[in-house]
Amino acid sequence: GAGVSQSPSNKVTEKGKDVELRCDPISGHTALYWYRQSLGQGLEFLIYFQGNSAPDKSGLPSDRFSAERTGGSVSTLTIQRTQQEDSAVYLCASSLRSVSYNEQFFGPGTRLTVL
Amino acid sequence: KQEVTQIPAALSVPEGENLVLNCSFTDSAIYNLQWFRQDPGKGLTSLLLIQSSQREQTSGRLNASLDKSSGRSTLYIAASQPGDSATYLCAVKLDSNYQLIWGAGTKLIIKP
């Protein structure tokens, strides 16, 4: 069966440009998570969706970052006016529900490079 | 604030050896702890999940232990194979919270 997919797999952009990263969760998974992994660092939680709503946006590093989810499925993470420190691998995960014990399944990630 | 540390950051061993990866966390109030494997370009794969009430979990050649009181977990890999080469990440889930707090990972290389 299909797992979590993300696109693009790689994105190179110039400083100051906006980028959109897409995540397609596993069908039927109501919870969706975005993480960021900078070089040599652990994963950093960004935002969590339950359905289409985002009860926790506490991990978004600045107001340049936003995310939305439509139809309880696809999610888009948008970074406006990108900076070099935004360069990282952005990982998306989904789970059946948001309760603590539910396993999160991860996509392959989008590697973002800001020149 | 919960912090997760993994030691060593990198490890290279010959094929066939048994090895141990370490994960420590600063706050013992965790709900569970997971070990993941990360292969380049392939995202993360969950290996083992240990609930806070459990001491260990086993899957094939992998065994993960948990000692909440000391804030430690170990991942034991028996009879290592070149296909085990990957980065291994541990993550803890806080009580009643869906967030995962991650270690920086151990990059493992198994030499044929």
Contacts between the chains, C-beta under 8 A, distances in Angstrom:
chain1	res1	chain2	res2	distance
A	4	B	43	7.3
A	9	B	41	7.2
A	31	B	98	7.2
A	33	B	98	7.7
A	35	B	102	7.9
A	40	B	104	6.5
A	41	B	104	5.9
A	42	B	4	6.7
A	42	B	89	7.3
A	42	B	101	8.0
A	42	B	102	3.7
A	42	B	103	5.4
A	42	B	104	4.5
A	42	B	105	6.9
A	43	B	89	7.3
A	43	B	91	7.4
A	43	B	100	7.3
A	43	B	102	4.1
A	44	B	102	7.7
A	45	B	99	5.2
A	45	B	100	6.9
A	45	B	101	8.0
A	48	B	98	6.3
A	48	B	99	7.5
A	56	B	99	7.7
A	91	B	43	6.6
A	91	B	44	7.0
A	93	B	44	7.7
A	98	B	98	4.8
A	99	B	98	7.4
A	100	B	31	4.8
A	100	B	32	7.1
A	100	B	93	5.7
A	100	B	95	7.8
A	100	B	96	6.5
A	100	B	97	6.9
A	100	B	98	6.3
A	101	B	31	7.7
A	101	B	32	6.8
A	101	B	51	7.4
A	103	B	34	8.0
A	103	B	46	5.7
A	103	B	49	6.7
A	104	B	46	7.6
A	104	B	100	7.1
A	105	B	46	7.6
A	106	B	36	7.9
A	106	B	43	4.2
A	106	B	44	3.9
A	106	B	45	7.6
A	107	B	43	5.2
A	108	B	41	5.9
A	108	B	42	5.5
A	108	B	43	4.2
A	109	B	41	7.8
A	109	B	43	5.7
